[in-house]
């Protein structure tokens, strides 16, 4: 079973009242079969689904686990054919939880039906490194489309002969760094910034340029994209967060020029004090953000990552709550070693490191009562991860 966090020294700064220090999250570390996997391997990418977790690893394996870290029997576990020769770069799963797509520097893209009643297995060899893949979120019975990004953004669509045929959507400045597909909108990042492509209109809605960080390159940081709903796109890249709304042009805008029906409107842009490792919605105006501290320790090691609740307005933000999390091995990790998954409907957030996965959940009524009894008058500091095994 999962264990409550109890062994890490961590700190919380919650701005919920001058004398209050009440926590916003409770934490659990996943163990069980995951512990055995991480003893011999390391996580390189994840996909979080309401039914399960899928992990891609440094050794090229792909695992299906339940939310407690137990292995789940699937087509992935029946043979070695669903693995890659080197580290898995990306895993993506369809909304129904029936298919998974994976890619790797071995040049392969694997699309696998997870369970016995779904015998689908496609292995495509691109003979070059493939960093990102995204499956069609609108699939009805099987995966008929998926998108691959390299020096082009390419849609692969199944034809009547059951073969996937390529269709180039966009040329790319450098290479495709990340993809997030929702309904008919595809958000993707290149070396210049973030684009949104409309599959219905077969056109790009434009480029959201990103400031290049000093003394390094934009592509040295993972770009984190997430659709909060059908028309709100969350972007976290380097130390900047941008919230965008995809809206339909009004009649005056549409008639003035030959423009796409939809436009991308940034409604809030702000900087963070840390590098962004992942972001997810909490409320309509609050985000949960996983951060990598820019400063180093006295011994020049990495500091522990933070989980923040940030409230944003037009072009300003406030950190409402910040937890410092001492994940296993954090001193040796870089900004790109972390990721944040979530189940939005349940307000559960999966903090993923190469050798650790911790789940943050909102404090419930019983938890609040227990905390208030234990910390009368709020005089003691809160250690959300103290006591982790």
C-alpha positions as CSV (number, residue, x, y, z in Angstrom):
1,X,0.0,0.0,0.0
2,X,1.0,3.6,-0.3
3,X,2.8,5.2,2.7
4,X,2.1,8.6,4.3
5,X,5.1,10.9,3.8
6,X,7.0,10.9,7.1
7,X,10.8,10.7,6.5
8,X,11.6,13.9,4.7
9,X,12.4,17.2,6.3
10,X,10.2,19.7,4.5
11,X,8.7,23.1,5.2
12,X,5.4,24.8,4.3
13,X,4.7,28.5,4.0
14,X,0.9,28.9,3.6
15,X,-0.5,32.4,3.3
16,X,-3.9,31.7,4.6
17,X,-4.0,34.2,7.5
18,X,-1.3,36.0,9.5
19,X,-1.1,33.4,12.2
20,X,-2.2,30.4,10.3
21,X,0.1,27.7,8.9
22,X,-2.5,25.1,8.0
23,X,-1.3,22.8,5.2
24,X,-3.2,22.6,1.9
25,X,-2.0,19.1,0.8
26,X,-1.3,15.7,2.3
27,X,1.3,13.5,0.8
28,X,1.7,9.8,0.1
29,X,4.7,8.0,-1.4
30,X,3.9,5.2,-3.8
31,X,5.6,1.9,-2.9
32,X,4.6,-1.7,-3.6
33,X,5.7,-3.0,-7.0
34,X,6.9,0.5,-7.9
35,X,9.6,0.3,-5.2
36,X,11.0,-2.9,-6.9
37,X,11.0,-1.3,-10.3
38,X,12.8,1.8,-9.1
39,X,15.5,-0.3,-7.3
40,X,16.7,-1.4,-10.7
41,X,15.5,1.3,-13.1
42,X,14.5,5.0,-13.2
43,X,11.5,6.9,-14.5
44,X,12.0,9.0,-17.6
45,X,8.3,9.8,-18.4
46,X,4.8,9.2,-17.1
47,X,1.2,9.3,-18.1
48,X,-1.4,9.7,-15.4
49,X,-4.9,8.4,-16.1
50,X,-7.9,8.1,-13.7
51,X,-7.6,4.3,-13.9
52,X,-3.9,3.9,-13.7
53,X,-0.3,5.2,-14.1
54,X,2.0,4.3,-17.0
55,X,5.7,4.7,-16.6
56,X,8.5,4.8,-19.2
57,X,11.9,4.1,-17.9
58,X,15.6,4.6,-18.5
59,X,16.1,1.0,-19.6
60,X,13.3,1.3,-22.2
61,X,10.6,-0.5,-20.3
62,X,6.9,0.5,-20.0
63,X,4.9,-0.4,-16.9
64,X,1.2,-0.2,-16.0
65,X,0.5,0.4,-12.3
66,X,-2.5,1.2,-10.2
67,X,-2.6,4.3,-8.1
68,X,-1.1,2.5,-5.2
69,X,2.0,1.4,-7.1
70,X,0.9,-2.2,-7.8
71,X,1.6,-3.8,-11.2
72,X,-1.5,-4.3,-13.4
73,X,-1.7,-7.2,-15.8
74,X,-1.8,-5.9,-19.4
75,X,-0.3,-6.5,-22.8
76,X,2.7,-4.5,-21.7
77,X,3.6,-7.2,-19.2
78,X,3.2,-10.2,-21.4
79,X,6.4,-9.9,-23.5
80,X,9.4,-7.7,-24.2
81,X,8.1,-6.6,-27.6
82,X,6.5,-3.5,-26.1
83,X,9.8,-2.1,-24.8
84,X,12.4,0.1,-26.4
85,X,16.2,-0.4,-26.7
86,X,17.0,2.8,-24.9
87,X,15.2,5.3,-22.6
88,X,11.5,6.0,-23.2
89,X,11.1,9.7,-24.1
90,X,7.3,10.0,-24.0
91,X,4.2,8.0,-23.1
92,X,0.7,9.1,-24.0
93,X,-2.6,7.3,-23.3
94,X,-6.0,7.8,-24.8
95,X,-8.8,9.2,-22.6
96,X,-10.6,5.8,-22.3
97,X,-7.4,4.2,-21.0
98,X,-7.3,1.5,-23.8
99,X,-4.2,2.5,-25.8
100,X,-0.7,3.7,-25.0
101,X,1.8,5.3,-27.4
102,X,5.5,5.4,-26.6
103,X,8.6,6.8,-28.4
104,X,12.3,6.7,-27.9
105,X,15.7,7.6,-29.3
106,X,15.8,4.1,-30.8
107,X,13.6,5.5,-33.5
108,X,10.5,3.4,-32.6
109,X,7.0,4.5,-31.9
110,X,4.9,1.8,-30.3
111,X,1.1,1.9,-30.1
112,X,-0.3,-0.9,-27.9
113,X,-3.8,-2.0,-26.9
114,X,-3.4,-2.5,-23.2
115,X,-5.8,-5.3,-22.5
116,X,-6.8,-8.7,-24.1
117,X,-9.9,-7.5,-25.8
118,X,-7.9,-4.8,-27.5
119,X,-5.2,-6.7,-29.6
120,X,-3.8,-3.6,-31.3
121,X,-0.1,-3.4,-31.6
122,X,1.7,-1.2,-34.0
123,X,5.5,-0.6,-34.1
124,X,6.7,2.0,-36.5
125,X,10.4,2.5,-37.2
126,X,11.4,6.1,-38.0
127,X,15.1,5.4,-38.0
128,X,15.8,8.6,-36.1
129,X,15.3,9.9,-32.5
130,X,11.7,10.5,-31.7
131,X,11.2,12.8,-28.7
132,X,7.4,13.3,-28.6
133,X,4.2,11.4,-29.6
134,X,0.5,12.2,-28.9
135,X,-2.5,9.9,-29.5
136,X,-5.8,11.1,-30.8
137,X,-7.9,12.1,-27.7
138,X,-11.1,11.8,-29.7
139,X,-10.7,8.1,-30.8
140,X,-13.9,6.0,-30.7
141,X,-12.9,2.4,-30.9
142,X,-9.2,2.3,-31.8
143,X,-6.3,4.7,-32.4
144,X,-6.9,6.0,-36.0
145,X,-4.6,9.0,-35.6
146,X,-1.5,10.1,-33.8
147,X,1.0,12.9,-34.0
148,X,4.8,12.7,-34.0
149,X,7.2,15.6,-33.6
150,X,10.8,15.9,-34.9
151,X,11.9,18.4,-37.4
152,X,8.3,18.5,-38.6
153,X,4.9,18.1,-36.9
154,X,3.3,15.1,-38.7
155,X,-0.1,13.6,-38.3
156,X,-0.4,9.8,-39.0
157,X,-3.8,8.6,-40.0
158,X,-4.9,5.0,-40.5
159,X,-6.1,4.3,-44.1
160,X,-8.5,1.6,-45.3
161,X,-5.6,-0.9,-45.5
162,X,-4.9,-0.5,-41.8
163,X,-1.7,1.4,-42.5
164,X,-0.7,4.7,-40.9
165,X,-0.1,7.4,-43.6
166,X,1.8,10.6,-42.8
167,X,0.5,14.1,-43.4
168,X,2.8,17.1,-42.6
169,X,1.0,19.7,-40.5
170,X,3.9,22.2,-40.0
171,X,7.5,22.8,-40.6
172,X,9.4,23.4,-37.4
173,X,12.1,25.9,-36.2
174,X,14.6,23.4,-34.8
175,X,12.5,20.5,-33.6
176,X,9.2,19.8,-31.8
177,X,9.8,19.8,-28.0
178,X,6.4,18.9,-26.7
179,X,2.8,18.3,-27.8
180,X,-0.5,18.5,-26.0
181,X,-3.7,17.5,-28.0
182,X,-7.2,18.3,-27.0
183,X,-10.4,18.0,-29.2
184,X,-9.3,19.6,-32.5
185,X,-6.6,21.8,-31.1
186,X,-2.9,20.8,-30.9
187,X,-0.6,22.9,-28.7
188,X,3.1,22.3,-29.4
189,X,6.4,23.9,-28.6
190,X,9.4,24.6,-30.8
191,X,12.7,26.4,-30.3
192,X,10.9,29.7,-30.8
193,X,7.9,29.3,-28.6
194,X,4.4,27.7,-28.4
195,X,2.1,27.2,-31.4
196,X,-1.6,26.1,-31.5
197,X,-2.7,24.1,-34.6
198,X,-6.4,23.7,-35.5
199,X,-7.0,20.3,-37.1
200,X,-10.5,21.2,-38.3
201,X,-9.4,24.3,-40.2
202,X,-6.0,22.8,-41.0
203,X,-4.0,25.9,-40.1
204,X,-1.9,27.3,-37.3
205,X,-3.4,29.9,-35.0
206,X,0.0,31.6,-34.6
207,X,3.1,31.6,-32.5
208,X,3.4,32.6,-28.8
209,X,7.0,33.7,-28.7
210,X,9.0,32.9,-25.6
211,X,11.8,34.8,-24.0
212,X,15.2,33.1,-24.4
213,X,16.8,32.6,-21.0
214,X,20.2,34.2,-20.4
215,X,23.3,32.1,-20.7
216,X,21.4,29.0,-22.0
217,X,18.9,28.0,-24.6
218,X,15.2,27.6,-24.5
219,X,15.3,24.0,-25.7
220,X,17.4,23.0,-22.7
221,X,14.2,23.2,-20.6
222,X,11.1,21.0,-21.0
223,X,8.0,23.0,-22.1
224,X,5.0,22.0,-20.0
225,X,1.6,22.2,-21.7
226,X,-1.8,21.3,-20.3
227,X,-5.3,22.0,-21.4
228,X,-7.4,23.0,-18.3
229,X,-10.6,22.7,-20.3
230,X,-11.8,23.0,-23.9
231,X,-10.5,26.5,-24.4
232,X,-7.9,27.3,-21.7
233,X,-4.3,26.4,-22.3
234,X,-1.7,26.4,-19.4
235,X,2.0,26.9,-20.4
236,X,5.0,26.6,-18.1
237,X,8.4,27.0,-19.6
238,X,11.8,28.0,-17.9
239,X,10.5,30.4,-15.2
240,X,7.5,31.9,-16.9
241,X,3.8,30.8,-16.8
242,X,1.3,31.9,-19.4
243,X,-2.4,31.3,-19.4
244,X,-4.1,31.4,-22.8
245,X,-7.7,31.3,-24.0
246,X,-8.7,29.9,-27.4
247,X,-11.7,31.9,-28.5
248,X,-13.7,32.2,-31.7
249,X,-13.4,35.5,-33.5
250,X,-16.4,37.8,-33.5
251,X,-18.1,38.8,-36.7
252,X,-16.1,42.1,-37.1
253,X,-12.8,40.3,-36.6
254,X,-13.7,37.5,-39.0
255,X,-14.8,39.8,-41.8
256,X,-11.9,42.2,-41.6
257,X,-9.3,39.8,-43.0
258,X,-8.8,36.2,-44.1
259,X,-8.1,34.8,-40.7
260,X,-8.7,31.5,-38.9
261,X,-12.0,31.2,-37.0
262,X,-10.1,30.9,-33.7
263,X,-7.5,33.1,-32.0
264,X,-5.2,32.5,-29.1
265,X,-5.4,35.3,-26.4
266,X,-2.9,35.3,-23.5
267,X,-4.8,36.5,-20.5
268,X,-2.1,36.2,-17.8
269,X,1.7,36.0,-17.9
270,X,4.0,36.0,-14.9
271,X,7.4,34.8,-13.7
272,X,8.2,32.4,-10.9
273,X,11.1,32.4,-8.5
274,X,12.0,28.8,-9.7
275,X,12.1,26.8,-12.9
276,X,8.8,25.2,-13.8
277,X,8.8,21.4,-13.8
278,X,5.1,21.0,-14.4
279,X,1.7,22.7,-13.8
280,X,-1.9,21.8,-13.3
281,X,-5.2,23.6,-12.4
282,X,-6.5,23.8,-8.9
283,X,-9.3,26.3,-9.3
284,X,-10.3,28.7,-12.1
285,X,-7.7,31.2,-10.9
286,X,-5.2,28.9,-9.0
287,X,-2.5,26.6,-10.3
288,X,-0.5,23.8,-8.7
289,X,3.1,24.2,-9.9
290,X,6.1,21.9,-9.4
291,X,9.3,24.0,-9.1
292,X,13.1,23.5,-9.3
293,X,15.0,26.0,-7.1
294,X,17.5,28.0,-9.2
295,X,20.0,28.3,-6.4
296,X,22.4,25.5,-5.3
297,X,23.3,24.3,-1.9
298,X,26.6,25.1,-0.2
299,X,28.1,21.9,-1.6
300,X,26.8,23.0,-5.1
301,X,24.1,20.3,-5.1
302,X,20.5,20.8,-6.2
303,X,18.0,21.9,-3.5
304,X,14.7,20.1,-2.9
305,X,11.9,20.8,-5.3
306,X,8.8,22.8,-4.3
307,X,5.1,22.3,-4.8
308,X,3.3,25.7,-4.9
309,X,-0.2,26.9,-5.2
310,X,-0.2,30.1,-7.2
311,X,-3.1,32.4,-7.6
312,X,-3.0,34.5,-10.8
313,X,-4.7,37.6,-12.1
314,X,-4.1,39.5,-15.3
315,X,-0.3,39.8,-15.2
316,X,0.4,39.2,-11.5
317,X,0.6,36.2,-9.2
318,X,0.9,35.3,-5.6
319,X,2.2,32.1,-4.0
320,X,-0.5,31.0,-1.7
321,X,1.2,27.9,-0.4
322,X,4.7,26.4,-0.9
323,X,5.9,23.0,0.3
324,X,9.5,22.0,0.0
325,X,9.7,18.3,-0.8
326,X,12.8,16.1,-0.1
327,X,12.3,13.5,-2.8
328,X,14.7,10.6,-3.0
329,X,17.9,11.6,-4.8
330,X,16.9,15.2,-5.3
331,X,20.4,16.5,-4.8
332,X,21.5,14.9,-8.1
333,X,18.6,15.9,-10.3
334,X,18.3,18.6,-12.9
335,X,15.2,20.6,-13.8
336,X,14.2,18.2,-16.6
337,X,14.2,15.1,-14.3
338,X,10.9,16.1,-12.7
339,X,7.4,16.1,-13.9
340,X,3.9,16.7,-12.6
341,X,0.9,14.6,-13.5
342,X,-2.6,15.1,-12.2
343,X,-6.2,13.8,-12.1
344,X,-8.0,17.2,-12.3
345,X,-11.4,15.9,-11.3
346,X,-10.0,14.5,-8.0
347,X,-7.4,17.3,-7.3
348,X,-4.6,14.7,-7.1
349,X,-1.1,15.6,-8.2
350,X,1.6,13.1,-9.0
351,X,5.1,14.5,-8.3
352,X,7.5,12.3,-10.4
353,X,11.3,12.0,-10.0
354,X,13.5,9.3,-11.5
355,X,13.6,7.3,-8.2
356,X,10.4,8.5,-6.5
357,X,6.7,9.2,-7.0
358,X,4.7,11.1,-4.3
359,X,1.0,11.9,-4.5
360,X,-0.3,15.3,-3.2
361,X,-4.0,15.4,-2.4
362,X,-6.1,18.3,-1.0
363,X,-6.6,18.2,2.7
364,X,-10.0,16.9,3.6
365,X,-12.3,17.8,6.5
366,X,-11.1,14.9,8.7
367,X,-7.5,15.8,8.0
368,X,-8.1,19.5,8.9
369,X,-9.7,18.5,12.2
370,X,-6.8,16.2,13.0
371,X,-4.3,19.0,12.2
372,X,-6.2,21.6,14.2
373,X,-6.3,19.3,17.3
374,X,-2.6,18.6,16.9
375,X,-1.6,22.2,16.3
376,X,-3.7,24.2,18.7
377,X,-3.5,27.9,18.1
378,X,-1.3,27.1,15.1
379,X,1.9,27.5,17.1
380,X,3.9,24.6,15.5
381,X,5.4,24.6,12.0
382,X,4.0,22.0,9.6
383,X,6.2,19.3,8.0
384,X,4.1,17.8,5.2
385,X,6.7,15.1,4.2
386,X,8.2,14.4,7.6
387,X,8.2,10.7,8.4
388,X,8.3,9.4,4.8
389,X,9.8,5.8,4.7
